[in-house]
């Protein structure tokens, strides 16, 4: 509650919609101080309109009818949406009417961090966008209410939100906090303007965990961005970070978030870090403390793991998006103010999108994505083989994860992929040579270390491709995609090797080789190559075995 003139006033009631202008202004009651004036624009026309607004009888007489109040003008910015995230949920921030004072007020709410060379300082408009939404588990200022109040705040919940260049679809990929991965060196901006490099931590059997990319030894959100880029090969343009309070205030501001449980949740964890959520099976609407408890719950779930909790968070995020898309929040001035005020107070962003104007532009851009084409998935992981018994940590699935990264990098939708007929490409149709007749020189041009030699042994010992040779590392350097160059008279060999290796038609390049007079075809293993026997996904196809959900579907979890 704010206080003005000795009275308690709801913050939402300080701003009212002026029916004459269609813009927000501070409520001016007796004893209140008028807001700073904004210079009038437009010369005589502006003065004439002002005179008409102050003399309604004259205005009505001129039009030949009784004066009636004008309807408030619709603002195009009122429908702007911005995808962000709470400690466990996306947030939709709606732009206001554009009033100067409202913008100034909301601008003052937003906290920014200079992440230096990490990210895109230009706002990323016009191309594909990768936004890292981070929910921190910091308990600072919460008086031990949710556990350790000295927690510096790690990357407790992290989602890479990829938006396609044409805004036709988006992919929200959750990154498990307990995944063991290396953390790179990270230059961080200090308060005095200097730059301090936080040393990285190489990956070992049990550490570090991904969540240590934030908070630990002074790491800022830029360090988490750098970690994601090194892990996935995907550039990250911006970050948006929020804390526990964000979920409470934002879920309340939208009137609650509908969720559905297949099983009862009764979290009785006694360590002080549990959610203490107690809900029976079936549909519920959660907000405030209960919403926060829902997205924090994991101890009472099937496996009691962070991966189970991610499933709850996906449902919460999709439901939040549906709630905002279908509700009246964007057209109700009071609800709109409460939401924007709560959201901007909860945000910490990079300087590239710092400010209400930049966030509103970004919001309007991202709002073009339909809920049915927003896919939620999780970075593929598997139990950490270094642990015995209870697996507290996971590691990246080296076979499945790169396929998802490739799909995201190539703007492939996980929700609407047009499958190409397997027999529809002439490169893969026709006679195939016997494996013993295939002659190929293998180079490693971006695959795992030793990939060329491993492939050689696999082809010779298990597939009968006896005329294969290890060419070592490709002199041309690393390439993203695996390629097979062959001469026109080697098409039958190329088709045979493509079938054996699981290569897509796009990998075959006829006429690109000097092969002739018995020369070998040239197979160059790119970054998309994982291991011998693992098929390579085409650049325009989505992985078929990646679990996903969409924002428009109402599903029960738990």
Secondary structure, DSSP 8 states (H G I E B T S, - for coil): -EEETTEEE-GGGGEEE-TTTSSEEE---TT----------SHHHHHHHHHHHH-HHHHHHHHTS----------GGGG---EEEETTEEEE-------HHHHHHHHTT-EEE--TTSS-TT--TTS-EEEEEEEE---TTSTTTTS-TT----EEEEEEEEE-TTSS-EEEEEE-TTBB--B--EEEE-TTS-EEEE--B---SS--BGGGGSSGGG--HHHHHHHHHHHHS----EEEEE-HHHHHHHHHHTT-EEEEESS-EE---SSS-S---EE-SEEEEE-HHHHHHHHH--TTSSS-SHHHHHHHHHHHHHHHHHHHHHSSTTT-HHHHHHHHHHHHHH-EEEGGG-SHHHHHHHHHHHTTS-GGGEEEEE--EEE-TT--SS---EEE-TTTHHHHHHHHHTT--SS------TT--GGG-S----GGG-EEEEEESSSSTTHHHHHHHHHHHHS---EEEEEEE-TT---SS-EEEE-GGGHHHHHHHHHHHT--GGGEEET-S---TT--EEEEE-TT--STT-----TTS--TT--EEETT----B-
